[in-house]
Amino acid sequence: MNNYDIKDPTLAEEGKLRIDWAGREMPVIKLIKQRFAKEKPLKGVRISACLHVTTETANLALALKEGGADLVLCASNPLSTQDDVTAALVDYGIPVNAIKGEDNKTYYQHIITALEHKPQLTMDDGADLVSTLHKEYVELCHNVIGGTEETTTGVIRLRNMARKGKLSYPIIAVNDAQTKYLFDNRYGTGQSTIDGITRATNILWAGRKVVVCGYGWCGKGIAKRAQGLGAQAIITEVNPISALEAAMDGYRVMPLSDACRIGEVFITATGDASVIDKAHMLQMKDGAIIANSGHFNVEINIPALESLAKSKRRVRPFVDEYTLSDGRHIYLLGEGRLINLAAAEGHPASVMDMSFTNQALCVEYLVKMKGKLKPDVYPVPEEIDKEVGRLKLASMNITIDSLTEEQKEYLQSWESGT
Ligand SMILES: NC(=O)c1ccc[n+]([C@@H]2O[C@H](COP(=O)([O-])OP(=O)(O)OC[C@H]3O[C@@H](n4cnc5c(N)ncnc54)[C@H](O)[C@@H]3O)[C@@H](O)[C@H]2O)c1
């Protein structure tokens, strides 16, 4: 095996221990792995996967390999890779092209190496692999049976491609499964974003004024966890319904042009660009901390911050101090990249158990449906979403009620009222 590029192969044992540790929290993917080992539903299928290379992803990758897949992996973000995990996976016979902190050129070179695998299936998180395939390797598209997409931003990009007639094969929006966004985006991003900022800064959250930009699934989780630690969360939004939800969930809601003067910590989770812009930075308090948990490092206008700064220095790992010409300091965390993966370990394994079971089952589904789906973005089949929920509940030893015959009939009728 020579089609890999990682930081340090000697980290393999450390990586294996951590992969096993995460695996203890992933009982559902373990079940799927056992079934895949018997049935080999992905036998010989070439998969190129562009995902955050973490211990949880490793458990998914091992399940796919057990199912017979011929898999290569690259990173979906230059700063989210865990180098011990890459070493362990290579040792397990899965080629990985990813190094934490790689520059943009290397990041895309690694995507290209993954594409040179001539995938029959693509797995993406943010749609960089799929867009590179369609822009630079379009001749390889005819090999591809289908793909999956893990995150909100990727799904938005793919829907734009489909609308413009540019998407050449079917892709399942794993992000949009209820067993994904309701748990991963909300509880996973909520907890791990606070974890990343805490690890980077060691700040006390209690009493802190925290501005959360975006009250979607990630923003809801982040605000709730910050509030739970005693912070005063302020929400900024552009969608009136989400803003209303935030207000009725008990948060202060205001435009960022007001919040920028009050906030002490700012966290973006919008999937949008230049949310925190120059005008806001000019109004921030001395010592303001800014971090992003959205997919790309465009939510904070970093070039604007660079242009305002008269000097910049790294004061702790993942903390860059920008000194503005009036002497104020602004602290940018994790170079504006998703802070939960840059400065912490990403989502806890227990929640990725559901997201990645969706991934594994959707990959299996795409192989079964080969040639039957036209190029478009598809939802996760409801049976898969429900099955993931059922298996996760069972793994948590939670049982629930089921409908009686009378209730089933009632819920399908219209005749009876008061
Ligand atoms: N860090 C992670 O591990 C992680 C995990 C899941 C998703 N994500 C990413 O986080 C981002 C948000 O995902 P989501 O699932 O919460 O999306 P979402 O669509 O549920 O929510 C985004 C919210 O941001 C709001 N918004 C858009 N532009 C805004 C602006 N300029 N100011 C204020 N609010 C604005 C929207 O109205 C929406 O309510 C995406 O980029 C997604 O890919 C990151």
PDBQT file of the ligand as one rigid body, heavy atoms in Angstrom, charges set to zero:
ROOT
HETATM    1  N1  LIG A 501     -18.678  22.055  13.762  1.00  0.00    +0.000 N 
HETATM    2  C1  LIG A 501     -19.248  20.944  13.384  1.00  0.00    +0.000 C 
HETATM    3  O1  LIG A 501     -18.814  19.851  13.731  1.00  0.00    +0.000 OA
HETATM    4  C2  LIG A 501     -20.503  21.017  12.573  1.00  0.00    +0.000 A 
HETATM    5  C3  LIG A 501     -21.482  20.003  12.703  1.00  0.00    +0.000 A 
HETATM    6  C4  LIG A 501     -22.659  20.117  11.961  1.00  0.00    +0.000 A 
HETATM    7  C5  LIG A 501     -22.812  21.201  11.092  1.00  0.00    +0.000 A 
HETATM    8  N2  LIG A 501     -21.803  22.121  10.970  1.00  0.00    +0.000 N 
HETATM    9  C6  LIG A 501     -21.917  23.289  10.088  1.00  0.00    +0.000 C 
HETATM   10  O2  LIG A 501     -22.481  24.361  10.865  1.00  0.00    +0.000 OA
HETATM   11  C7  LIG A 501     -23.169  25.271  10.006  1.00  0.00    +0.000 C 
HETATM   12  C8  LIG A 501     -24.602  25.435  10.517  1.00  0.00    +0.000 C 
HETATM   13  O3  LIG A 501     -25.277  24.186  10.414  1.00  0.00    +0.000 OA
HETATM   14  P1  LIG A 501     -26.788  24.008  10.933  1.00  0.00    +0.000 P 
HETATM   15  O4  LIG A 501     -27.119  22.572  10.730  1.00  0.00    +0.000 OA
HETATM   16  O5  LIG A 501     -26.957  24.647  12.259  1.00  0.00    +0.000 OA
HETATM   17  O6  LIG A 501     -27.558  24.878   9.819  1.00  0.00    +0.000 OA
HETATM   18  P2  LIG A 501     -29.023  25.496   9.901  1.00  0.00    +0.000 P 
HETATM   19  O7  LIG A 501     -29.435  25.759   8.512  1.00  0.00    +0.000 OA
HETATM   20  O8  LIG A 501     -29.891  24.639  10.791  1.00  0.00    +0.000 OA
HETATM   21  O9  LIG A 501     -28.806  26.883  10.685  1.00  0.00    +0.000 OA
HETATM   22  C9  LIG A 501     -28.083  27.985  10.200  1.00  0.00    +0.000 C 
HETATM   23  C10 LIG A 501     -28.766  29.233  10.759  1.00  0.00    +0.000 C 
HETATM   24  O10 LIG A 501     -27.919  30.358  10.499  1.00  0.00    +0.000 OA
HETATM   25  C11 LIG A 501     -28.762  31.442  10.145  1.00  0.00    +0.000 C 
HETATM   26  N3  LIG A 501     -27.978  32.447   9.408  1.00  0.00    +0.000 N 
HETATM   27  C12 LIG A 501     -27.583  32.435   8.110  1.00  0.00    +0.000 A 
HETATM   28  N4  LIG A 501     -26.885  33.554   7.833  1.00  0.00    +0.000 NA
HETATM   29  C13 LIG A 501     -26.824  34.277   8.982  1.00  0.00    +0.000 A 
HETATM   30  C14 LIG A 501     -26.241  35.521   9.333  1.00  0.00    +0.000 A 
HETATM   31  N5  LIG A 501     -25.583  36.256   8.441  1.00  0.00    +0.000 N 
HETATM   32  N6  LIG A 501     -26.374  35.958  10.633  1.00  0.00    +0.000 NA
HETATM   33  C15 LIG A 501     -27.071  35.238  11.562  1.00  0.00    +0.000 A 
HETATM   34  N7  LIG A 501     -27.640  34.051  11.259  1.00  0.00    +0.000 NA
HETATM   35  C16 LIG A 501     -27.527  33.569  10.001  1.00  0.00    +0.000 A 
HETATM   36  C17 LIG A 501     -29.883  30.806   9.317  1.00  0.00    +0.000 C 
HETATM   37  O11 LIG A 501     -31.019  31.645   9.276  1.00  0.00    +0.000 OA
HETATM   38  C18 LIG A 501     -30.116  29.514  10.078  1.00  0.00    +0.000 C 
HETATM   39  O12 LIG A 501     -31.128  29.655  11.063  1.00  0.00    +0.000 OA
HETATM   40  C19 LIG A 501     -23.059  24.667   8.606  1.00  0.00    +0.000 C 
HETATM   41  O13 LIG A 501     -21.936  25.217   7.969  1.00  0.00    +0.000 OA
HETATM   42  C20 LIG A 501     -22.817  23.193   8.883  1.00  0.00    +0.000 C 
HETATM   43  O14 LIG A 501     -22.236  22.530   7.800  1.00  0.00    +0.000 OA
HETATM   44  C21 LIG A 501     -20.686  22.064  11.712  1.00  0.00    +0.000 A 
ENDROOT
TORSDOF 0
